[in-house]
Amino acid sequence: MIPSVELQKAIYESLDEGIYQVYEVVPNVDRMPLITLGSLRKSEDFTKTNTNRFTFSITIHGWSIGKSSVESKMIEEFIYQSITELEMDDYDVEFVRLAMNENLKEEETDDRVIFHSVQEFEITIKKN
């Protein structure tokens, strides 16, 4: 098992509850609201007694279209709750921290605005 693949699967499953579509790449904007999984960075976080411990940083994006950022903020909260309650089969989730959160206006056309929520989490896992 590759830790990064197992973590990405767990994150996808946690976010894919039928409320929002989850993708790795932003599809056609007509499908919003949606969530995309961004970059995943890994570092070894070994201790003397555990050499199967890793810390990951992952960026998760929420996308919506509307006249206000309310839906985007609802997506942010859904992502936050899903990630902070993350569970994995073959790894223990030891630590989850929201490292950054930003809500942006990406594009304005007519009376529609594309809102883009960016959240970065640090997640430490160890093989159980």
Contacts in CASP RR format, 6 or more apart in sequence:
PFRMAT RR
TARGET T0000
AUTHOR 0000-0000-0000
METHOD contacts of the structure
MODEL  1
MIPSVELQKAIYESLDEGIYQVYEVVPNVDRMPLITLGSLRKSEDFTKTN
TNRFTFSITIHGWSIGKSSVESKMIEEFIYQSITELEMDDYDVEFVRLAM
NENLKEEETDDRVIFHSVQEFEITIKKN
1 90 0 8 1.000
3 42 0 8 1.000
3 52 0 8 1.000
3 54 0 8 1.000
3 56 0 8 1.000
3 91 0 8 1.000
3 125 0 8 1.000
3 127 0 8 1.000
4 40 0 8 1.000
4 42 0 8 1.000
4 54 0 8 1.000
4 56 0 8 1.000
6 88 0 8 1.000
6 89 0 8 1.000
6 90 0 8 1.000
6 91 0 8 1.000
7 40 0 8 1.000
7 56 0 8 1.000
7 58 0 8 1.000
7 88 0 8 1.000
7 91 0 8 1.000
7 123 0 8 1.000
7 125 0 8 1.000
8 37 0 8 1.000
8 40 0 8 1.000
8 58 0 8 1.000
10 86 0 8 1.000
10 87 0 8 1.000
10 88 0 8 1.000
10 89 0 8 1.000
11 37 0 8 1.000
11 58 0 8 1.000
11 60 0 8 1.000
11 82 0 8 1.000
11 83 0 8 1.000
11 86 0 8 1.000
12 22 0 8 1.000
12 37 0 8 1.000
14 82 0 8 1.000
14 83 0 8 1.000
14 85 0 8 1.000
14 86 0 8 1.000
14 87 0 8 1.000
15 22 0 8 1.000
15 35 0 8 1.000
15 60 0 8 1.000
15 78 0 8 1.000
15 79 0 8 1.000
15 82 0 8 1.000
16 22 0 8 1.000
17 82 0 8 1.000
19 78 0 8 1.000
20 33 0 8 1.000
20 34 0 8 1.000
20 35 0 8 1.000
20 62 0 8 1.000
20 75 0 8 1.000
20 78 0 8 1.000
21 27 0 8 1.000
21 31 0 8 1.000
21 34 0 8 1.000
21 35 0 8 1.000
22 34 0 8 1.000
22 35 0 8 1.000
22 36 0 8 1.000
22 37 0 8 1.000
23 34 0 8 1.000
23 35 0 8 1.000
23 36 0 8 1.000
23 37 0 8 1.000
24 36 0 8 1.000
24 37 0 8 1.000
24 38 0 8 1.000
25 36 0 8 1.000
26 34 0 8 1.000
26 36 0 8 1.000
26 61 0 8 1.000
26 63 0 8 1.000
27 34 0 8 1.000
29 63 0 8 1.000
29 65 0 8 1.000
29 114 0 8 1.000
32 63 0 8 1.000
32 64 0 8 1.000
32 65 0 8 1.000
32 114 0 8 1.000
33 62 0 8 1.000
33 63 0 8 1.000
33 64 0 8 1.000
33 65 0 8 1.000
33 71 0 8 1.000
33 72 0 8 1.000
33 75 0 8 1.000
34 62 0 8 1.000
34 63 0 8 1.000
35 60 0 8 1.000
35 61 0 8 1.000
35 62 0 8 1.000
35 63 0 8 1.000
35 75 0 8 1.000
35 79 0 8 1.000
36 60 0 8 1.000
36 61 0 8 1.000
36 62 0 8 1.000
36 63 0 8 1.000
37 58 0 8 1.000
37 60 0 8 1.000
37 61 0 8 1.000
38 58 0 8 1.000
38 59 0 8 1.000
38 60 0 8 1.000
38 61 0 8 1.000
39 57 0 8 1.000
39 58 0 8 1.000
39 59 0 8 1.000
40 56 0 8 1.000
40 57 0 8 1.000
40 58 0 8 1.000
41 56 0 8 1.000
41 57 0 8 1.000
41 58 0 8 1.000
42 54 0 8 1.000
42 55 0 8 1.000
42 56 0 8 1.000
43 54 0 8 1.000
43 55 0 8 1.000
43 56 0 8 1.000
44 53 0 8 1.000
44 54 0 8 1.000
44 55 0 8 1.000
45 53 0 8 1.000
45 54 0 8 1.000
45 55 0 8 1.000
45 124 0 8 1.000
46 53 0 8 1.000
47 53 0 8 1.000
50 126 0 8 1.000
50 127 0 8 1.000
52 126 0 8 1.000
52 127 0 8 1.000
53 94 0 8 1.000
53 124 0 8 1.000
53 125 0 8 1.000
53 126 0 8 1.000
53 127 0 8 1.000
54 124 0 8 1.000
54 125 0 8 1.000
54 126 0 8 1.000
55 95 0 8 1.000
55 122 0 8 1.000
55 123 0 8 1.000
55 124 0 8 1.000
56 122 0 8 1.000
56 123 0 8 1.000
56 124 0 8 1.000
56 125 0 8 1.000
57 99 0 8 1.000
57 120 0 8 1.000
57 121 0 8 1.000
57 122 0 8 1.000
57 123 0 8 1.000
58 120 0 8 1.000
58 121 0 8 1.000
58 123 0 8 1.000
59 118 0 8 1.000
59 119 0 8 1.000
59 120 0 8 1.000
60 79 0 8 1.000
60 83 0 8 1.000
60 118 0 8 1.000
60 119 0 8 1.000
60 120 0 8 1.000
60 121 0 8 1.000
61 116 0 8 1.000
61 117 0 8 1.000
61 118 0 8 1.000
61 119 0 8 1.000
62 72 0 8 1.000
62 75 0 8 1.000
62 76 0 8 1.000
62 79 0 8 1.000
62 116 0 8 1.000
62 117 0 8 1.000
62 118 0 8 1.000
63 72 0 8 1.000
63 75 0 8 1.000
63 114 0 8 1.000
63 115 0 8 1.000
63 116 0 8 1.000
63 117 0 8 1.000
64 71 0 8 1.000
64 72 0 8 1.000
64 75 0 8 1.000
64 114 0 8 1.000
64 115 0 8 1.000
64 117 0 8 1.000
65 112 0 8 1.000
65 113 0 8 1.000
65 114 0 8 1.000
65 115 0 8 1.000
66 112 0 8 1.000
66 113 0 8 1.000
66 115 0 8 1.000
67 111 0 8 1.000
67 112 0 8 1.000
67 113 0 8 1.000
69 103 0 8 1.000
69 105 0 8 1.000
69 115 0 8 1.000
71 115 0 8 1.000
72 103 0 8 1.000
72 115 0 8 1.000
72 116 0 8 1.000
72 117 0 8 1.000
73 103 0 8 1.000
73 117 0 8 1.000
75 117 0 8 1.000
76 101 0 8 1.000
76 103 0 8 1.000
76 117 0 8 1.000
76 119 0 8 1.000
79 117 0 8 1.000
79 119 0 8 1.000
80 98 0 8 1.000
80 101 0 8 1.000
80 119 0 8 1.000
83 96 0 8 1.000
83 98 0 8 1.000
83 119 0 8 1.000
83 121 0 8 1.000
83 123 0 8 1.000
84 96 0 8 1.000
84 98 0 8 1.000
86 93 0 8 1.000
86 96 0 8 1.000
86 123 0 8 1.000
87 93 0 8 1.000
88 125 0 8 1.000
90 127 0 8 1.000
90 128 0 8 1.000
91 125 0 8 1.000
91 126 0 8 1.000
91 127 0 8 1.000
91 128 0 8 1.000
92 125 0 8 1.000
92 126 0 8 1.000
92 127 0 8 1.000
92 128 0 8 1.000
93 123 0 8 1.000
93 124 0 8 1.000
93 125 0 8 1.000
94 124 0 8 1.000
94 125 0 8 1.000
94 126 0 8 1.000
95 122 0 8 1.000
95 123 0 8 1.000
95 124 0 8 1.000
96 121 0 8 1.000
96 122 0 8 1.000
96 123 0 8 1.000
96 124 0 8 1.000
97 121 0 8 1.000
97 122 0 8 1.000
97 123 0 8 1.000
98 119 0 8 1.000
98 120 0 8 1.000
98 121 0 8 1.000
99 120 0 8 1.000
99 121 0 8 1.000
99 122 0 8 1.000
100 118 0 8 1.000
100 119 0 8 1.000
100 120 0 8 1.000
101 117 0 8 1.000
101 118 0 8 1.000
101 119 0 8 1.000
101 120 0 8 1.000
102 117 0 8 1.000
102 118 0 8 1.000
102 119 0 8 1.000
103 115 0 8 1.000
103 116 0 8 1.000
103 117 0 8 1.000
103 118 0 8 1.000
104 115 0 8 1.000
104 116 0 8 1.000
104 117 0 8 1.000
104 118 0 8 1.000
105 113 0 8 1.000
105 114 0 8 1.000
105 115 0 8 1.000
105 116 0 8 1.000
106 113 0 8 1.000
106 114 0 8 1.000
106 115 0 8 1.000
106 116 0 8 1.000
107 113 0 8 1.000
107 114 0 8 1.000
108 114 0 8 1.000
END
